[in-house]
Amino acid sequence: MKRYDAIVMGAGQAGPGVAGAFAADGQQVALTEADQLGGTCLNHGCRPTKALRASARIAHLARRAGDYGVRTGDVTVDFTAVMGRMHTMIDDMRARIQDWLAGEERIDVYGGPSAFDGSSDGVHRVRVDGQVLGSDRVYIDVGARASVPPIDGLDTVDHLTEVELLALTDLPPHLVVVGGGYIGLEFGQMFRRFGSQVTILAGGGVAAREDADVSEALTGILTAEGVEITGGRAVGVRAVAGGVAVDTDDGDEIAGSHLLVATGRVPNGDRVNAGAVGLALDADGYLQINGRFETSVPGIWALGDVNGHGAFTHTAYQDAQILLDESRTVDGRITAYAMFTDPPLGRVGWTEAQARSSGRSVLMATLPMSSVSRAVLDSETDGLMKILVDADSEEFLGATFLGMHGDDLAQIIGTAIQSGIRYPQVRDALPIHPTVAEFIPTLLGSLEPVE
């Protein structure tokens, strides 16, 4: 057994930063990675999908050039070039991580799946790449993976998760997407803009955790671009000539060339042999932690997607920052997040539905993006803005921004909530014109009680 001052399991968004900080402090660290350095975000999550989104948006804007008085010819998408651009970017980013780690004398990188091999005398053993490593401090950052639902016949046909979709070399003629959540909607819109026919089976609803008006607006945006959305749930899948067919619970058959399963993600806590050291997992498979990321076993911490305190790159990255600052905890973190459809959806705090069921005295204001002058000037008027505040305490409760710059706008309200800033202070601040953000004070000046 090779001993280390610390073992970091997983090189996603939290692990490398933690390992680097310990190494800079003079500690000898083992860093393991089951797949590729950078984790989900870098390899088949945020960054490659946003690179593809940029290409899809350019194609969309080029087709709309006439709306701006610009004349173009036929717009076509070179899918090979689009994918090549994305892979070049991601390969370069991964190479920078590899080069950095290679230059760290106090960090040993081990490739392959890692799992616990027991504990004794306060030393936890981790098995990886045929070796056993030992330390009294282990930090788990093993992330999550695509959830594959128990659909009849799914295991007998070729199907894609986001991992396989990002490895395609040919554009799917007809992409069928099972799932109306963030992954399904983002990919559905992108591939429609690339030229695929796209059908989304949104049996659970379109962005179901959002308010009904937001879901309705998203549906309208996508269908206006030619994305077909059905309310059926997939109950069976089978191979047919030229691809796959999906049978739905409402009796329909949806046939396509490719099938993307986008029904959420599950944590990888079940892959670390948690029972070997007595780690407690909750009913959803997340490792249980306290505010300082300590698990149920002394000397073992859990960071990132596997701890159930946020399934985003930014939450994992901040987990590392909080861990390394003994004055901070993850308790009370306000999580803002975005869905990167075009336009994007930025969200923080409560939805309107949550506010209505809270029993609190709530004020709300909404505004269509068609009333925002910057959106009108840019001909980007799809979507809406919504802000919720507590009438008694004047605290912000939540905000939804579906529209241009919505991903950035949500962070303004998130910062206000985290900092305890009351809404009159934001209402009375001087905004810049013409921006989308200037309408946040406008909204706060038109709040009305939620009945």
C-alpha positions as MATLAB code, in Angstrom:
seq = 'MKRYDAIVMGAGQAGPGVAGAFAADGQQVALTEADQLGGTCLNHGCRPTKALRASARIAHLARRAGDYGVRTGDVTVDFTAVMGRMHTMIDDMRARIQDWLAGEERIDVYGGPSAFDGSSDGVHRVRVDGQVLGSDRVYIDVGARASVPPIDGLDTVDHLTEVELLALTDLPPHLVVVGGGYIGLEFGQMFRRFGSQVTILAGGGVAAREDADVSEALTGILTAEGVEITGGRAVGVRAVAGGVAVDTDDGDEIAGSHLLVATGRVPNGDRVNAGAVGLALDADGYLQINGRFETSVPGIWALGDVNGHGAFTHTAYQDAQILLDESRTVDGRITAYAMFTDPPLGRVGWTEAQARSSGRSVLMATLPMSSVSRAVLDSETDGLMKILVDADSEEFLGATFLGMHGDDLAQIIGTAIQSGIRYPQVRDALPIHPTVAEFIPTLLGSLEPVE';
ca = [
       0.000    0.000    0.000;
       1.322    3.436   -0.964;
       0.591    6.134    1.605;
      -0.424    9.696    0.805;
      -1.287   12.758    2.834;
      -4.550   12.911    0.876;
      -6.354   10.950   -1.822;
      -8.717   12.764   -4.185;
     -11.071   10.422   -6.041;
     -12.166   12.092   -9.267;
     -10.734   14.902  -11.375;
     -13.876   16.873  -12.170;
     -14.446   20.487  -11.175;
     -13.657   20.104   -7.472;
     -10.934   17.450   -7.347;
      -7.995   19.056   -9.182;
      -8.328   22.340   -7.292;
      -8.332   20.545   -3.961;
      -5.366   18.388   -4.971;
      -3.474   21.441   -6.198;
      -4.071   23.365   -2.965;
      -2.857   20.464   -0.852;
       0.220   20.011   -3.040;
       1.024   23.725   -2.768;
       0.925   23.233    1.006;
       3.656   20.612    0.743;
       1.435   17.534    0.906;
       1.783   14.429   -1.237;
      -1.505   13.783   -3.039;
      -2.971   10.980   -5.148;
      -5.554   12.069   -7.753;
      -7.604    9.361   -9.454;
      -9.801    9.654  -12.538;
     -11.985    6.892  -13.966;
     -12.433    8.457  -17.396;
     -10.997   11.786  -18.561;
      -9.557   14.698  -16.644;
     -12.033   17.532  -16.296;
     -15.065   15.421  -15.506;
     -18.518   15.797  -16.985;
     -18.365   19.548  -17.570;
     -15.292   19.511  -19.752;
     -15.774   16.237  -21.587;
     -19.499   15.772  -22.227;
     -21.320   18.506  -20.363;
     -21.201   22.271  -20.149;
     -18.295   23.146  -22.375;
     -18.729   20.916  -25.415;
     -22.457   21.565  -25.490;
     -21.934   25.339  -25.314;
     -19.416   25.118  -28.146;
     -22.074   23.339  -30.216;
     -24.711   25.826  -29.072;
     -22.577   28.655  -30.437;
     -22.454   27.003  -33.871;
     -26.187   26.317  -33.774;
     -26.909   29.929  -32.839;
     -24.783   31.249  -35.700;
     -26.687   29.025  -38.141;
     -29.979   30.262  -36.709;
     -28.970   33.917  -36.940;
     -27.700   33.437  -40.478;
     -31.101   32.076  -41.486;
     -32.682   35.132  -39.843;
     -30.294   37.592  -41.503;
     -33.086   39.010  -43.632;
     -34.855   40.160  -40.450;
     -31.933   42.533  -39.934;
     -31.702   43.710  -43.524;
     -28.779   41.436  -44.314;
     -28.984   39.290  -47.451;
     -27.403   35.847  -47.512;
     -27.648   32.771  -49.657;
     -28.721   29.325  -48.551;
     -27.402   28.497  -45.093;
     -26.028   25.001  -44.592;
     -24.242   23.410  -41.655;
     -21.024   21.439  -42.042;
     -21.606   19.037  -39.173;
     -18.096   17.608  -39.411;
     -16.616   21.086  -39.051;
     -18.967   21.923  -36.167;
     -17.936   18.815  -34.259;
     -14.296   19.358  -35.140;
     -14.378   22.880  -33.727;
     -15.864   21.574  -30.492;
     -13.420   18.681  -30.125;
     -10.419   20.933  -30.803;
     -11.511   23.294  -28.038;
     -12.155   20.516  -25.531;
      -8.932   18.672  -26.366;
      -6.967   21.879  -25.802;
      -8.648   22.508  -22.447;
      -8.011   18.944  -21.317;
      -4.397   19.144  -22.444;
      -3.868   22.212  -20.260;
      -5.069   20.260  -17.222;
      -2.829   17.341  -18.132;
       0.181   19.624  -18.543;
      -0.474   21.316  -15.234;
      -0.783   18.036  -13.338;
       2.284   16.618  -15.047;
       4.255   19.545  -13.694;
       3.063   19.022  -10.124;
       5.702   16.903   -8.397;
       3.543   16.334   -5.342;
       0.511   15.037   -7.272;
       0.423   11.466   -8.598;
      -2.347   10.858  -11.129;
      -3.895    7.380  -11.389;
      -6.136    6.427  -14.292;
      -9.077    4.054  -14.043;
     -12.019    3.524  -11.690;
     -11.232    3.857   -8.002;
     -13.090    2.324   -5.071;
     -12.652    1.870   -1.359;
     -10.937   -1.276   -0.136;
     -11.654   -0.904    3.572;
     -10.245    1.044    6.515;
      -8.100    0.228    9.515;
      -6.537    2.373   12.248;
      -7.943    5.516   10.660;
      -6.349    4.824    7.282;
      -8.710    4.476    4.319;
      -7.626    2.244    1.468;
      -8.485    3.004   -2.162;
      -7.896    0.538   -4.960;
      -7.140    1.923   -8.436;
      -5.283    0.629  -11.478;
      -4.294   -2.579   -9.656;
      -2.754   -0.689   -6.757;
      -3.852    0.058   -3.216;
      -3.406    3.596   -1.923;
      -3.826    4.661    1.675;
      -4.535    7.905    3.505;
      -6.344    9.198    6.566;
      -8.001   11.826    4.327;
     -10.027   10.967    1.226;
     -12.013   13.449   -0.876;
     -14.649   11.979   -3.197;
     -15.430   13.902   -6.411;
     -16.732   11.131   -8.665;
     -19.677   13.031  -10.153;
     -22.783   11.614  -11.792;
     -23.838    9.831  -14.958;
     -26.782    9.729  -17.322;
     -29.846    8.002  -15.943;
     -31.188    5.288  -18.234;
     -34.843    4.501  -17.455;
     -36.324    0.995  -17.519;
     -38.052    1.328  -20.897;
     -39.034   -2.000  -22.436;
     -36.597   -2.943  -25.190;
     -34.167   -0.096  -24.574;
     -31.323   -2.492  -23.846;
     -31.815   -4.190  -27.226;
     -31.379   -1.131  -29.471;
     -28.634    1.383  -30.081;
     -29.366    4.503  -28.089;
     -27.449    7.590  -27.111;
     -26.819    9.525  -23.945;
     -25.098   12.890  -24.120;
     -21.744   11.071  -24.119;
     -22.398    9.167  -27.342;
     -24.228   12.084  -28.943;
     -21.136   14.246  -28.607;
     -19.092   11.573  -30.370;
     -21.251   11.488  -33.510;
     -19.555   12.098  -36.848;
     -22.691   12.256  -38.997;
     -25.743   14.425  -38.479;
     -28.799   12.344  -37.463;
     -31.567   12.647  -40.064;
     -34.197   12.342  -37.341;
     -33.261   12.602  -33.662;
     -35.875   11.313  -31.228;
     -35.348   12.628  -27.704;
     -36.826   10.944  -24.651;
     -37.079   13.578  -21.949;
     -38.231   17.195  -21.815;
     -35.678   18.436  -19.312;
     -32.646   20.637  -19.737;
     -30.464   18.159  -21.626;
     -33.215   17.090  -24.000;
     -34.340   20.632  -24.791;
     -30.830   21.989  -25.326;
     -29.794   19.173  -27.643;
     -33.149   19.120  -29.376;
     -32.907   22.778  -30.348;
     -29.249   22.522  -31.353;
     -29.719   19.541  -33.635;
     -32.804   21.061  -35.206;
     -30.711   24.100  -36.069;
     -28.018   21.821  -37.483;
     -30.622   20.367  -39.830;
     -31.979   17.265  -38.104;
     -35.655   16.561  -37.773;
     -36.232   16.463  -34.022;
     -39.029   14.953  -31.967;
     -39.041   15.362  -28.175;
     -41.115   13.032  -26.023;
     -41.828   15.235  -23.032;
     -44.143   12.972  -21.104;
     -43.111   14.569  -17.836;
     -43.607   18.049  -19.257;
     -41.356   20.621  -20.900;
     -38.956   21.870  -18.203;
     -41.414   20.427  -15.713;
     -39.913   22.002  -12.605;
     -40.520   25.488  -14.005;
     -43.754   27.465  -13.847;
     -46.451   26.742  -16.409;
     -45.978   30.062  -18.225;
     -42.254   29.370  -18.596;
     -42.888   25.857  -19.884;
     -45.441   27.201  -22.335;
     -43.051   29.871  -23.594;
     -40.247   27.328  -24.053;
     -42.583   25.054  -25.965;
     -43.554   27.908  -28.265;
     -39.931   28.864  -28.912;
     -38.943   25.323  -29.862;
     -41.977   24.462  -31.945;
     -41.608   27.726  -33.875;
     -38.212   26.408  -34.989;
     -39.700   23.128  -36.148;
     -39.038   20.929  -33.111;
     -41.894   18.468  -32.629;
     -42.915   18.018  -28.996;
     -45.291   15.323  -27.819;
     -46.721   14.710  -24.383;
     -46.348   10.959  -24.562;
     -44.121    8.857  -22.345;
     -41.897    6.188  -23.853;
     -43.070    2.720  -22.849;
     -41.273    0.612  -25.445;
     -38.414    0.826  -27.909;
     -37.600   -1.424  -30.866;
     -35.357   -1.494  -33.878;
     -36.910   -0.714  -37.252;
     -35.508   -0.239  -40.713;
     -33.329    2.846  -40.696;
     -33.310    3.344  -36.953;
     -35.548    2.978  -33.928;
     -39.218    3.292  -33.043;
     -40.555    4.465  -29.702;
     -44.013    3.426  -28.523;
     -45.732    5.902  -26.194;
     -48.309    5.499  -23.473;
     -50.882    7.344  -25.587;
     -50.639    4.807  -28.406;
     -48.359    6.715  -30.773;
     -45.294    5.394  -32.541;
     -42.383    7.779  -33.064;
     -39.760    6.492  -35.490;
     -36.385    8.104  -36.065;
     -32.823    7.420  -37.095;
     -31.281    8.066  -33.660;
     -32.562    7.917  -30.089;
     -31.277   10.212  -27.334;
     -32.189    9.250  -23.778;
     -32.161   12.442  -21.701;
     -34.054   11.587  -18.530;
     -31.752   13.058  -15.906;
     -28.642   12.008  -14.056;
     -27.772    9.780  -11.103;
     -24.823   10.145   -8.691;
     -21.867    7.799   -8.870;
     -21.857    7.100   -5.155;
     -22.723    3.484   -5.900;
     -19.435    3.053   -7.770;
     -16.971    3.727   -4.936;
     -17.751    0.595   -2.871;
     -19.128    2.802   -0.111;
     -20.022   -0.178    2.058;
     -16.358   -1.126    2.454;
     -15.837    1.874    4.723;
     -19.411    2.326    5.960;
     -20.350    5.440    3.984;
     -24.009    6.421    4.227;
     -25.975    7.160    1.053;
     -29.450    8.660    0.949;
     -32.438    7.191   -0.896;
     -31.330    8.807   -4.162;
     -27.775    7.513   -3.955;
     -26.076   10.710   -2.794;
     -23.350   10.590   -0.166;
     -24.623   12.248    2.992;
     -22.585   15.240    4.165;
     -22.641   18.077    6.674;
     -21.985   21.729    5.909;
     -18.240   21.112    5.667;
     -18.636   18.184    3.212;
     -17.795   15.595    5.883;
     -19.459   12.246    5.258;
     -20.665    9.801    7.872;
     -17.125    8.399    8.093;
     -14.378   10.500    9.724;
     -11.625   11.382    7.289;
     -13.803   11.156    4.173;
     -15.354   14.149    2.402;
     -17.688   14.294   -0.628;
     -17.631   17.104   -3.197;
     -19.518   17.917   -6.376;
     -22.478   16.137   -7.939;
     -22.164   13.095   -5.687;
     -23.076   14.986   -2.496;
     -26.560   16.161   -3.485;
     -25.853   19.849   -2.856;
     -25.962   20.945   -6.470;
     -25.505   19.217   -9.803;
     -23.713   21.996  -11.620;
     -20.158   22.845  -12.559;
     -20.328   26.037  -10.529;
     -21.552   24.273   -7.385;
     -18.775   21.671   -7.619;
     -16.154   24.347   -8.188;
     -17.439   26.327   -5.224;
     -17.444   23.159   -3.091;
     -13.658   23.142   -3.446;
     -13.429   26.817   -2.529;
     -15.586   26.327    0.571;
     -13.668   23.213    1.628;
     -10.375   25.092    1.501;
     -11.728   27.998    3.578;
     -12.424   26.821    7.109;
     -14.622   29.849    7.789;
     -17.214   28.790    5.222;
     -19.885   26.104    4.920;
     -22.179   24.996    2.117;
     -25.235   25.568    4.317;
     -27.489   28.305    2.982;
     -25.887   28.458   -0.438;
     -28.141   30.189   -2.974;
     -27.907   28.319   -6.248;
     -28.547   30.149   -9.479;
     -28.567   28.049  -12.626;
     -29.366   28.221  -16.304;
     -30.719   26.150  -19.151;
     -28.820   27.047  -22.300;
     -31.549   26.923  -24.845;
     -31.575   29.971  -27.091;
     -32.726   32.210  -25.540;
     -31.431   30.896  -22.201;
     -33.417   30.376  -19.030;
     -31.831   31.762  -15.870;
     -33.321   30.780  -12.525;
     -32.695   31.371   -8.831;
     -34.753   30.761   -5.710;
     -38.460   30.058   -5.708;
     -40.815   29.569   -8.600;
     -44.194   31.255   -8.606;
     -45.809   27.931   -7.699;
     -43.567   27.605   -4.639;
     -44.338   31.159   -3.600;
     -48.090   30.596   -3.857;
     -47.892   27.507   -1.661;
     -45.567   29.052    0.932;
     -48.178   30.855    3.001;
     -46.079   34.018    2.922;
     -47.167   37.433    1.722;
     -45.591   37.549   -1.726;
     -45.276   40.290   -4.320;
     -44.615   39.436   -7.956;
     -43.979   41.213  -11.224;
     -43.736   39.764  -14.718;
     -42.784   41.299  -18.022;
     -42.696   39.848  -21.528;
     -39.360   40.239  -23.297;
     -41.266   41.963  -26.090;
     -41.531   44.951  -23.716;
     -37.765   45.145  -23.166;
     -36.305   47.765  -25.496;
     -32.925   46.057  -25.887;
     -34.648   42.813  -26.844;
     -36.775   44.672  -29.372;
     -33.733   46.407  -30.860;
     -31.947   43.062  -31.194;
     -35.092   41.296  -32.502;
     -34.783   38.812  -29.625;
     -38.199   39.213  -28.017;
     -38.992   35.612  -27.019;
     -39.482   34.893  -23.330;
     -40.385   36.642  -20.111;
     -39.024   38.032  -16.840;
     -40.444   37.302  -13.395;
     -39.375   38.392   -9.903;
     -40.809   37.363   -6.515;
     -40.243   39.169   -3.205;
     -41.511   38.913    0.360;
     -43.913   41.780    1.041;
     -43.060   41.943    4.752;
     -39.293   41.475    4.868;
     -38.593   42.910    1.378;
     -36.342   39.933    0.691;
     -35.966   38.503   -2.792;
     -37.555   35.067   -2.988;
     -36.782   34.091   -6.554;
     -36.504   35.129  -10.171;
     -36.934   33.645  -13.619;
     -35.443   35.143  -16.767;
     -36.288   33.391  -20.005;
     -34.830   35.544  -22.714;
     -31.642   37.111  -24.011;
     -29.001   37.352  -21.274;
     -31.283   35.445  -18.903;
     -28.349   33.359  -17.658;
     -26.521   36.497  -16.503;
     -29.609   38.242  -15.109;
     -30.338   35.414  -12.679;
     -26.957   35.974  -11.060;
     -27.887   39.554  -10.154;
     -30.822   38.382   -8.060;
     -28.825   35.428   -6.730;
     -26.152   37.796   -5.438;
     -28.824   39.970   -3.827;
     -30.361   36.967   -2.066;
     -26.991   35.655   -0.884;
     -25.977   39.104    0.356;
     -29.258   39.895    2.097;
     -29.939   42.917   -0.101;
     -33.569   44.051    0.002;
     -35.435   44.699   -3.204;
     -35.833   48.508   -2.773;
     -32.048   48.861   -2.953;
     -31.988   47.146   -6.328;
     -35.104   48.977   -7.497;
     -33.486   52.339   -6.775;
     -30.099   51.545   -8.342;
     -29.175   53.324  -11.577;
     -29.235   50.897  -14.527;
     -27.479   51.218  -17.875;
     -29.566   51.877  -20.986;
     -30.198   50.058  -23.237;
     -29.668   46.745  -21.462;
     -31.922   43.906  -20.475;
     -30.860   44.334  -16.842;
     -32.295   47.857  -16.736;
     -35.744   46.294  -16.571;
     -35.045   44.672  -13.195;
     -35.731   48.030  -11.458;
     -38.762   48.432  -13.722;
     -40.105   45.084  -12.544;
     -39.424   45.945   -8.908;
     -41.389   49.136   -9.359;
     -44.474   47.253  -10.523;
     -44.774   44.489   -7.923;
     -48.272   43.318   -7.053;
     -49.588   40.876   -4.445;
     -49.828   37.234   -5.406;
     -53.425   36.219   -4.776;
];
